[in-house]
Structures are given as structure tokens and as C-alpha cells.
Amino acid sequence: MVKNYVNRLAEKTLDVKLNSAGCVVVSGPKFCGKSTMCERFAKSVTPLKTTNAIELALADPRSALLGKTPHLIDEWQKAPEIWNEIKSDLDEDYEFGKYILTGSTTPVDSMRIQHSGAGRITRMTLKPFTLYESGESSGIVSLAKLFGNRDDFPVQYATDNKISLRDIAFLICRGGWPIAVKAKKEYALNVTKNYFDGLFVIENESDEFAAFLKNKNIELLQIILRSFARNVSTQAKKTVMIKDIIASGVREKLDEDTFSSYEKILKDFFIIYDLPAWNLNLRTTVSVRTAPTHHFVDTSIATAALKINPADLLNDMKSFGCFFEDFAIRDLSVYAEAIGGELKHYRDSSGQEVDAIVELENGEYCAVEIKIASEKNIEDGISSLLSFEQKMRTSELKAPLFKMILTSHGACYQKDGVYIVPITCLKD
């Protein structure tokens, strides 16, 4: 049992899935705490972390299933035929919560998975710690309660919030990695740097990234990673990023297929992902843009890729805003999932944007703008949210249940029907 274990919001999701499916696949980036969390639910474990264990599972995948249930198979993707064996086993002897699979990558050879597992196997993704999980958000504002009884939100409170913009810059660069969160503050940034420096280093053939990176140009992978970091929280097209890479002089040429193949690796490693668009059939001439927004599973990977430190963020407020949006999306996506919601973004051809839409299964939703706290930014955010709400009403569509500006620091308060909430005050 891990000492000083930190409870995860994702435990609620895992518990529900274990009681409603035969097998749960828990994916996520390396060192985000998947194994640690899942071991608390398992009664037996098969770890595929050595060459011998992997070779045994490849030769006899059914042997990896042996043990008391729930049975955890850690880094299952190294022997992908385990999937087919689990599907077959559940066909013969179905029971809820029989297996838990964890993985830091998707299977290299997905062709070896013969069945979808629909109805038997379900999935979830674990991200690094949110600020509430790491104890750096007071959690005095609950997203779930805002969807429920908003009368609990006072006119103004938390005016003594001592978290500064400098603190937020530090938290962005440190990230939510358990090993960095537990480190002393003066060493935490170095812990994250060490994590990033070792991200694409292959120590042995059983390393989870070895098969993916075989015959790949690691330098090109890092170049493309930096391109995504420079375009974080944007909808930049591949052609634009390729043009920027060539213009920088680091590559003479780069075709779109090559770029896409390396982009897929970064997604398979759970390093980057696309936040999907919230698409509505507006009864206007305005068309909704469906391009996704580029995000990192943890913003510290983006800052580490560009060798950005907290002082650099403070010296470039425009870039700080993009990194802060990515940082806020990380927490907001976890909080949304914890209350059974889904996170998306909105943008239409008229230029109307909403940074985040949290939509519940019953169709209720809220609209969230993400801003570095300043009087102008907050006023701009309020204006944008009110304009969006009016557009929904004009189009005879459901208006947001509530509107919120998620800010970097400062007080919690309500203005013009909009909740102003610092990220260090929010929880699920």
C-alpha cells in the first residue's frame, strides 16, 4: 500500500464502471498514478514490467488473467492479445468488475485486437492531479452544486485568496504529476524537468514506448511536440504548424502524412489530445466550427518542451493566457467527468467563442470562459458569455444553466449573472 495516498476523483468513475462492466481499461500518461489508484481496487495483479513477464504473456496471454478478481493487468498493451482472452473469458463466465487493465500507450498493433469488447469492456482516462486533488484548491465552489442549487453561491467571498499569479505560473510549470506534487517546492520544477527529459528515452526493450519509437526520429517527434506547445489552446491547422516548423529552419521539408504519424504517437502516449467542438444546429446563417482545440494532458509538458519557466510566463502575458487556458481545461475536464459531464468548446463563423462547455447527460450545460484575472479580461469574458447566451435564445436553443469565468487568482464573486471563480477555489 502506498504511503500518503492521495484520493482521486477518478475513483468514483472507476467504481461505477467496475459495477457496470466486466472489464475497465484505465489509460493515461506515464507516471500519472494509474497503477497506484487501480491497485486499491484490485485483489490480484499481473504487472507486465519485465521482459520475462511480457514474453510469458505474449506466449500464453490467458496466464495473465489468473488471480482473484478484480484482477489488475498493469501495462496490458504490451501483450495485446490479452484483450481477446478477456473478451472470451467474459463471454464464458461474465461478472461485473472482473478485470482492470492499465496502459500508458494504446496497443502498437491494434490489428491483434479482434473484438471491440462492446458491452463487456469499458474505458476511462486518468489525468495528473487537479489542484483540488493536490490540495492547492480550497474547493469552496463546487461545479456539481452550481448545476444544482446556485443559491449557495454568496454575492462575494474568498476575498482573502492568497494565491498569486506568480503561484499559478509555478503550478503550471510544475504540473500535476504525483512525484512532482510530493516533492519540496524548491525541487518540484526539477522533478518535472527530469520526467520530461526521460519521456522519450528507451531504457530497455520492455519500456512501454520502445515499440512505438522503433525506427522513429526522436528529434522530429520533439520538434512536432514543441509545435503543439506553441499552438496550445488553439485550433491551428496541421498545414500552419508544418509551415512554422519549416520556417524555423529546423527542417527543410515535412509532409502532412509524416506530421500526422508523429502526432498520432503523441496522442497514443496520452501527451496531447483534441478537445472536441460543441456542435449545434443554430437556426441562423452562422455556422458552427467543428475544428478541435489542441491541448496537453498536463501543461507542464508544453512548458518543459519549450524550456519555459514561471518567470517566462510572467514576462509574456499573451502566452501565459494560452498556457493558463490549457491548465484550466485539465482541471475542468476532470471535474466534469466526476459529475457525469463532458467537456467541449464552442466557436462559430461569426467569431463567437466559448472556451469550455460542460454538458451533462440530461442536456443541461454551462458556458465557461477562462481568463487571467484582470478587470479588462473579466469584463471581456462577461460580455462574451452574455452575447453567447443571447445567441442561444435568439436561435430558440436552450440557454446555459449558468455562466462562469474561471480565473487565475483573486476573489470569488458574481457579476451580471456570471460567476467569477478562481481555479484555486473550484472542485467537482
Buried (B, 14 or more C-beta within 10 A) or exposed (E): EEEEEBEBBBBBBBEBBBEEBBBBBBBBBBBBBBBBBBBBBBEEBBBBBEEEBBBBBBEEBBEBBEBEBBBBBBBBBBBBBBBBBBBBBBEEEEEBBBBBBBBBBBBBEEEBBEEEBEEBBBEBBBBBBBBBBBEBBBBBBBBBBBBEEEEEBEEEBBEEBEBEBEBBBBBBBBBBBBBBBEBEEEEBBEBBBBBBEEBBEBEEEBBBBBBBBEEBEEEBBBBBBBBBBBBBBBBBEBEEBBEBBEEEEBBEEBEEEBBEBBBEBBBBBBBBBBBBBBEBEBEEEBEBBEBBBBBBBBBBBBBBBBEBBBEBBEEEEEBBBBBBBBBBBBBBBBBBBBBBBBBBBBBBEEEBBBBBBBBBEEEBBBBBBBBBBBEEBBBBBBEBBBEBBEBBEEBEEEBBBBBBBBBBBBBBBBEEEBBBBBBBBBBB
